[in-house]
């Protein structure tokens, strides 16, 4: 079938685009592309790392963390090392849990806009 979608990249509205880029850089995502409005203000960014991609757009309204109705699921080849890295950078990270669907371990993190990230041990 040729009439199909072949990719999906979530896009999140954020309060501080550069702050979001910086936060996701702690997880290993690098900037793939950006867009500035005619006044030169950064208003959109696309970040990626291996199989993970995410786009950000500057929010025009205030971000209310309790109203973020989406979560992002990521994988890490070394969950313990990633958790330690985030903690040393001052990021609030849950203890590693071992839910039935992720018996090798999972952590929970919130990004600067309140989006929930669950990160599971890959492999």
C-alpha positions as CSV (number, residue, x, y, z in Angstrom):
1,X,0.0,0.0,0.0
2,X,1.5,3.4,-1.0
3,X,-1.1,5.6,0.5
4,X,0.2,5.5,4.1
5,X,2.0,7.6,6.7
6,X,5.6,6.4,7.2
7,X,6.7,8.5,10.1
8,X,5.5,10.2,13.3
9,X,7.2,12.9,15.3
10,X,5.3,14.3,18.3
11,X,5.2,18.1,18.6
12,X,4.8,19.7,22.0
13,X,4.0,23.3,22.8
14,X,6.5,24.7,25.3
15,X,6.9,27.9,27.3
16,X,10.7,28.2,26.8
17,X,11.9,26.7,23.6
18,X,15.6,27.0,24.4
19,X,15.0,25.6,27.9
20,X,13.3,22.6,26.4
21,X,16.2,22.1,23.9
22,X,18.7,22.3,26.9
23,X,16.6,19.8,29.0
24,X,16.3,17.2,26.2
25,X,20.0,17.6,25.5
26,X,20.6,16.0,29.0
27,X,18.8,13.0,27.5
28,X,21.1,12.9,24.5
29,X,18.8,14.6,21.9
30,X,20.5,17.1,19.6
31,X,19.0,19.8,17.5
32,X,18.1,18.7,14.0
33,X,16.5,21.9,12.8
34,X,15.1,25.2,14.1
35,X,13.0,28.0,12.8
36,X,12.9,31.7,13.8
37,X,10.0,34.0,13.2
38,X,10.6,37.3,11.1
39,X,11.6,39.1,14.3
40,X,14.4,36.5,14.9
41,X,12.8,34.7,17.8
42,X,13.2,31.0,18.0
43,X,9.7,29.5,17.6
44,X,10.2,25.9,16.5
45,X,12.8,23.1,17.0
46,X,13.3,19.5,16.0
47,X,15.5,17.3,18.2
48,X,16.6,13.7,17.8
49,X,18.8,10.9,19.1
50,X,19.0,7.6,17.3
51,X,15.4,6.4,17.0
52,X,13.9,9.3,19.1
53,X,12.5,12.5,17.6
54,X,10.5,15.3,19.0
55,X,9.5,18.8,17.8
56,X,8.8,21.8,19.9
57,X,6.7,24.9,19.1
58,X,6.6,28.1,21.1
59,X,3.3,28.2,23.0
60,X,1.1,31.3,22.6
61,X,-0.8,30.6,25.8
62,X,0.6,29.7,29.3
63,X,1.6,26.1,29.8
64,X,-0.3,24.4,32.7
65,X,1.5,21.2,33.7
66,X,-1.6,19.6,35.2
67,X,-3.2,19.8,31.8
68,X,-0.5,18.1,29.8
69,X,-2.5,15.1,28.5
70,X,0.4,13.3,26.8
71,X,3.4,11.5,28.0
72,X,6.6,10.6,26.2
73,X,8.1,7.1,26.4
74,X,11.8,6.8,25.9
75,X,14.3,4.0,26.1
76,X,17.9,4.0,27.5
77,X,20.6,1.4,27.0
78,X,21.8,2.2,30.5
79,X,19.0,3.4,32.7
80,X,21.1,3.6,35.9
81,X,23.7,5.8,34.3
82,X,21.1,8.1,32.7
83,X,19.3,8.5,36.1
84,X,22.6,9.3,37.8
85,X,23.4,11.8,35.1
86,X,20.1,13.5,35.4
87,X,20.4,13.7,39.2
88,X,23.8,15.3,39.0
89,X,22.3,17.9,36.7
90,X,19.7,18.8,39.3
91,X,16.8,17.1,37.5
92,X,14.1,15.5,39.8
93,X,14.0,11.8,38.9
94,X,11.9,9.0,40.4
95,X,13.6,5.9,41.8
96,X,13.8,3.0,39.3
97,X,10.7,1.0,39.4
98,X,10.1,-2.4,37.9
99,X,6.5,-2.5,36.6
100,X,5.1,-5.7,34.9
101,X,5.4,-4.2,31.4
102,X,9.0,-3.0,32.0
103,X,10.7,-5.6,34.3
104,X,14.2,-4.3,33.5
105,X,13.3,-0.9,35.0
106,X,11.7,2.5,34.4
107,X,12.1,6.0,35.7
108,X,9.7,9.0,35.6
109,X,10.9,12.6,34.8
110,X,9.0,15.8,34.1
111,X,10.3,18.2,31.6
112,X,10.3,22.0,32.2
113,X,6.7,22.3,30.9
114,X,5.3,19.4,33.0
115,X,5.3,16.8,30.2
116,X,5.8,13.3,31.7
117,X,8.7,11.2,30.4
118,X,8.8,7.5,31.3
119,X,12.2,6.0,30.4
120,X,12.6,2.3,30.2
121,X,15.7,0.1,30.2
122,X,16.2,-0.9,26.6
123,X,17.1,-4.5,25.6
